[in-house]
Amino acid sequence: MTTPIFILSSGRSGSQMMEKLFSSFQNTEVHHEYLCNIIQPLGTKYYMNLVDGTYVNDVIDSTYGAAIDISTKDFWIDSSNKLSWIAYPISMKFPNAKFIHIVRDGRRVVSSYFNKLSRECYDDFSSEYLYKFLKNEVLKPPPEKKFWWPLIKYKGSYKNFINLNQFQKICVHWSEVNKNIEEGLKNVSSKNIYTVRLEDLVQKKEIYNDLISFLEFNDYNDGFNFLQKPHNVNYPKSFELSEDELKQFNILCGDKMKKYGYDVQSDYKVDY
């Protein structure tokens, strides 16, 4: 029987690196953002209550369920931030699955989205178009990534979220997506969840070994050295947040950063 493994994160947190790492193990079928043009709109619509649970379960059955059912490998893995918005129905559909929640310093996540993927993530036009669709003022957007980043009820309303600038929207997204993962997996047995900070995973070999032990792979692949170099790098530069951006980030994400044990006074650069 094939064991599903789902790797959830905010994005820009090593998901493609994990896909490459786990592909090097025996008897694994590994994907990065499996069927993204289906799953990302699904996750957004589910999070925003635009579709019901029956619809979501039907799509999960016809995508993840079908793929896992026909897999000939011991482990079927998807490493995708798109999963994060359907954490709950995925966990209910696959009660024996294992889940990895990867957390990365929000400053690095927000900086990466804002400076490197700005045209794909919460640009004003796409966010406002999705908001108009929510109000039945326009047709449904096409299944392009840029249109399907969830609108979040910031201070009680989508309108407040729309009025934020792009950088602020991305900050709220980082905090909310991690919260959604936590809440979505709350009914999963603790023995089937592994939460890890990306910084710890790539710096501490004992954490890497512990993760591999959690997964119970049939072989041991010492891939720790593989994790030392960043992957999925479309622009090899580490962008520091400006003083103003850092103030905005701390207002919007400071509490969540402290929850995950990050020092809000000490940022770091990525060495490419």
HELIX and SHEET records of a PDB file:
HELIX    1   1 SER A   15  SER A   23  1                                   9    
HELIX    2   2 CYS A   36  TYR A   47  1                                  12    
HELIX    3   3 GLY A   53  ILE A   60  1                                   8    
HELIX    4   4 ASP A   61  GLY A   65  3                                   5    
HELIX    5   5 ALA A   66  ILE A   70  1                                   5    
HELIX    6   6 ASN A   81  ILE A   86  5                                   6    
HELIX    7   7 ALA A   87  LYS A   93  1                                   7    
HELIX    8   8 GLY A  106  LYS A  116  1                                  11    
HELIX    9   9 ASP A  124  LEU A  134  1                                  11    
HELIX   10  10 LYS A  145  PHE A  147  5                                   3    
HELIX   11  11 TYR A  158  ILE A  162  1                                   5    
HELIX   12  12 GLN A  166  GLY A  184  1                                  19    
HELIX   13  13 SER A  190  ASN A  192  5                                   3    
HELIX   14  14 LEU A  198  GLN A  203  1                                   6    
HELIX   15  15 LYS A  205  LEU A  215  1                                  11    
HELIX   16  16 PHE A  224  GLN A  228  5                                   5    
HELIX   17  17 GLU A  243  LYS A  259  1                                  17    
SHEET    1   A 5 THR A  28  HIS A  32  0                                        
SHEET    2   A 5 PHE A  75  SER A  79  1                                        
SHEET    3   A 5 THR A   3  LEU A   8  1                                        
SHEET    4   A 5 LYS A  98  VAL A 103  1                                        
SHEET    5   A 5 ILE A 193  ARG A 197  1                                        
END                                                                             
